[in-house]
Amino acid sequence: MNQSFAEIGRVMSRDGFAFVHGADMRAVLKAAGLREWDDFAKSWDDLGVDTYMADGGRYRRRRFAVFRATPEGITRKPHQPHYQSRDYNPLNGDIERWFEPVKPEITGHPALRAVLDTCFRLFHGLTPAATRPASWHVEIHQFRIEANGAEAGQPTPEGMHRDGVDWVLVLLIDRVNIASGETMIADQRRSPLGSFTLTDPLDAAVTDDNRVYHGVTPVTPLDLSRPGHRDVLVVTFRRE
């Protein structure tokens, strides 16, 4: 069944998560102004190494940016650190992590703006009026998880987790020479609710962070003689 914007909202309300196929997500985003996708995706080739990995890994590259979203529009905030408590991130929590900022040409890019506008419509609409904030704190992460014959890549080295926000979108940008990377969803008691793998550009996982946990299995190269990588955009919305 094709998933329209309204259908994604219905699935989220019912299940607390949704897997959206790339073709359906592309249609939703095109209605919000998506264009120049290839140019947007190429920006993942210019990410800095995440030096905060407590497991000592050097398999993750990223850039980071913060926005404020209101019914009047979405504006970028001054650059700031990313922070999670150890309650939500037992591996890398309780420290301010300063990542390289997302480049201005990407924060203003029509592809990203279509993603942010769609997230706002979806998440603002799903939030009950009684608890709906006047503005949302929005964080975006450009992630590249690398893998080679010597080291697997860990999309979620902290394991099954919540992010300590209200809503999460994980949007696949690309997979190159990568196996696995299965997304797993669990309820508050950590009982499995479902699993799927983001395989095609614009495949997406959307979660209600107050209702479900999520995690992703390690990725390894299909061809061990060549490196591989998994690129995703992560967008989180939290009440300000």
Legacy VTK file of the C-alpha trace (Angstrom):
# vtk DataFile Version 3.0
C-alpha trace
ASCII
DATASET POLYDATA
POINTS 240 float
0.000 0.000 0.000
1.317 3.422 -0.903
1.786 5.668 2.112
0.513 9.213 1.834
1.333 11.895 4.379
-2.005 11.206 6.089
-1.355 7.446 6.146
2.069 7.945 7.763
0.356 9.954 10.482
-2.252 7.243 11.030
0.411 4.535 11.347
2.409 6.675 13.764
-0.644 7.288 15.939
-1.470 3.593 16.019
1.985 2.003 16.357
4.371 4.696 17.581
6.596 4.134 14.537
6.447 3.876 10.758
8.664 2.505 8.002
8.175 4.588 4.862
9.408 3.310 1.506
11.592 5.662 -0.470
9.154 6.120 -3.341
6.401 7.158 -0.929
8.699 9.481 1.021
9.900 11.061 -2.213
6.304 11.830 -3.201
5.596 13.366 0.215
8.771 15.455 0.103
8.240 16.570 -3.500
4.925 18.041 -2.415
6.949 20.051 0.145
9.434 21.326 -2.455
12.068 18.582 -2.672
14.551 19.145 -5.491
18.291 18.878 -6.230
18.495 15.616 -4.273
21.761 14.450 -5.842
23.480 17.700 -4.899
22.170 17.352 -1.339
23.335 13.731 -1.047
26.863 14.610 -2.205
27.353 16.748 0.919
27.767 13.497 2.918
31.204 13.193 1.266
32.403 16.099 3.423
31.818 15.128 7.060
34.257 15.244 9.975
35.243 12.233 12.075
33.263 11.844 15.314
36.044 11.950 17.916
33.747 11.428 20.921
33.221 7.676 20.540
33.793 6.134 23.980
34.282 2.725 22.379
37.361 4.081 20.597
35.824 3.581 17.161
36.576 5.860 14.236
33.791 4.533 12.036
31.417 7.524 12.330
31.505 10.863 10.531
28.978 13.632 11.107
27.905 17.252 10.978
25.297 18.849 13.231
22.922 21.829 13.236
20.097 23.164 15.403
16.863 24.953 14.442
13.732 26.428 15.976
10.475 25.390 14.320
7.182 27.243 14.743
4.027 27.609 12.644
5.600 30.808 11.289
8.688 29.030 9.949
11.942 27.211 10.681
15.105 29.166 11.491
18.634 28.040 12.282
19.938 28.639 15.797
23.541 29.546 16.662
25.826 26.515 16.631
25.843 24.647 19.940
26.922 21.284 21.367
24.875 18.128 21.164
24.071 16.803 24.639
22.391 13.621 25.902
22.345 12.314 29.436
23.601 8.805 30.176
19.972 7.879 30.823
19.506 7.997 27.039
23.051 7.413 25.796
25.043 5.228 28.206
28.025 5.151 25.837
28.539 8.815 24.934
26.235 10.683 27.326
26.773 13.353 30.002
29.205 15.417 27.931
28.817 18.329 25.540
29.814 17.090 22.106
30.874 19.786 19.658
30.553 18.546 16.098
31.416 20.352 12.901
28.414 22.440 11.788
26.289 21.582 8.792
27.343 23.917 5.998
25.106 26.931 5.305
24.409 25.825 1.740
22.992 22.576 3.156
20.893 24.101 5.955
19.279 26.290 3.297
19.077 23.543 0.686
15.588 22.878 -0.762
15.922 19.161 -0.030
16.590 19.745 3.664
13.913 22.414 3.863
11.389 19.979 2.397
12.383 17.417 5.050
12.125 19.912 7.907
8.806 21.327 6.723
7.365 17.828 6.378
8.623 16.844 9.832
7.049 19.938 11.346
3.675 19.261 9.722
3.759 15.628 10.831
5.112 15.999 14.355
3.254 19.200 15.231
0.037 17.614 13.993
0.589 14.370 15.923
1.197 16.204 19.192
-1.996 16.694 21.238
-3.091 20.323 21.369
-2.819 20.352 25.158
0.911 19.556 25.040
1.813 21.121 21.685
4.588 23.685 22.207
4.739 27.148 20.683
8.145 26.210 19.262
10.217 23.073 18.773
13.934 22.516 19.322
15.094 20.700 16.192
18.444 18.959 15.719
19.771 17.501 12.482
22.678 15.084 12.126
24.421 14.132 8.915
25.831 10.658 9.667
28.156 8.445 7.678
28.854 5.039 9.228
31.918 3.452 7.654
32.902 -0.227 7.578
35.850 -2.154 6.244
37.333 -5.621 6.525
38.938 -4.752 9.852
36.095 -2.906 11.578
32.303 -3.084 11.407
30.362 0.161 11.546
27.982 0.772 14.452
24.993 2.977 13.559
23.783 2.812 17.190
26.744 1.755 19.359
24.672 2.535 22.462
22.286 -0.304 21.525
18.493 -0.121 21.749
17.724 3.359 22.995
15.541 6.414 23.051
16.984 9.801 22.124
15.391 11.856 24.899
13.296 13.868 22.444
9.702 13.676 21.231
9.961 12.654 17.578
12.669 11.156 15.360
13.112 10.790 11.604
15.912 8.650 10.147
16.171 9.160 6.386
18.474 6.993 4.277
20.691 8.994 1.953
22.723 6.138 0.469
24.260 2.700 1.078
27.513 1.745 -0.639
28.951 -1.791 -0.338
27.093 -2.387 2.921
25.336 -5.418 4.392
22.864 -5.458 7.288
21.934 -2.280 9.179
18.574 -3.650 10.285
16.421 -1.194 12.233
14.701 -2.723 15.256
11.790 -1.204 17.184
10.777 -2.167 20.730
8.206 -1.037 23.258
8.891 0.444 26.698
9.529 -3.041 28.095
12.068 -3.672 25.286
9.740 -6.228 23.702
10.185 -6.297 19.899
7.532 -4.526 17.834
9.029 -4.765 14.362
12.130 -4.583 12.219
13.077 -3.447 8.717
16.133 -2.356 6.750
16.598 0.993 5.048
17.925 -0.078 1.649
16.948 2.585 -0.907
17.527 6.344 -0.872
14.701 8.132 0.998
13.611 4.989 2.862
12.690 6.342 6.299
12.082 5.291 9.882
9.865 7.597 11.942
9.458 7.062 15.689
7.582 8.488 18.651
10.499 8.661 21.086
8.188 8.710 24.088
6.631 5.371 23.100
9.309 3.218 21.471
12.994 2.295 21.499
15.022 1.921 18.341
18.390 0.472 17.357
20.310 -0.544 14.235
22.499 -3.618 13.792
26.178 -3.216 12.775
27.042 -2.833 9.109
29.792 -4.726 7.300
31.139 -4.513 3.739
29.578 -6.771 1.134
32.988 -6.919 -0.554
35.595 -7.161 2.210
38.293 -5.856 -0.117
36.580 -2.471 -0.372
35.286 -0.038 2.274
31.575 0.619 2.595
29.367 3.248 4.191
25.787 3.984 5.250
24.634 7.614 5.058
21.577 8.876 6.933
20.000 12.152 7.941
18.588 12.121 11.485
16.097 14.811 12.504
14.789 15.129 16.068
12.036 17.359 17.452
11.839 18.193 21.155
9.524 20.556 23.029
11.279 23.805 23.922
LINES 1 241
240 0 1 2 3 4 5 6 7 8 9 10 11 12 13 14 15 16 17 18 19 20 21 22 23 24 25 26 27 28 29 30 31 32 33 34 35 36 37 38 39 40 41 42 43 44 45 46 47 48 49 50 51 52 53 54 55 56 57 58 59 60 61 62 63 64 65 66 67 68 69 70 71 72 73 74 75 76 77 78 79 80 81 82 83 84 85 86 87 88 89 90 91 92 93 94 95 96 97 98 99 100 101 102 103 104 105 106 107 108 109 110 111 112 113 114 115 116 117 118 119 120 121 122 123 124 125 126 127 128 129 130 131 132 133 134 135 136 137 138 139 140 141 142 143 144 145 146 147 148 149 150 151 152 153 154 155 156 157 158 159 160 161 162 163 164 165 166 167 168 169 170 171 172 173 174 175 176 177 178 179 180 181 182 183 184 185 186 187 188 189 190 191 192 193 194 195 196 197 198 199 200 201 202 203 204 205 206 207 208 209 210 211 212 213 214 215 216 217 218 219 220 221 222 223 224 225 226 227 228 229 230 231 232 233 234 235 236 237 238 239
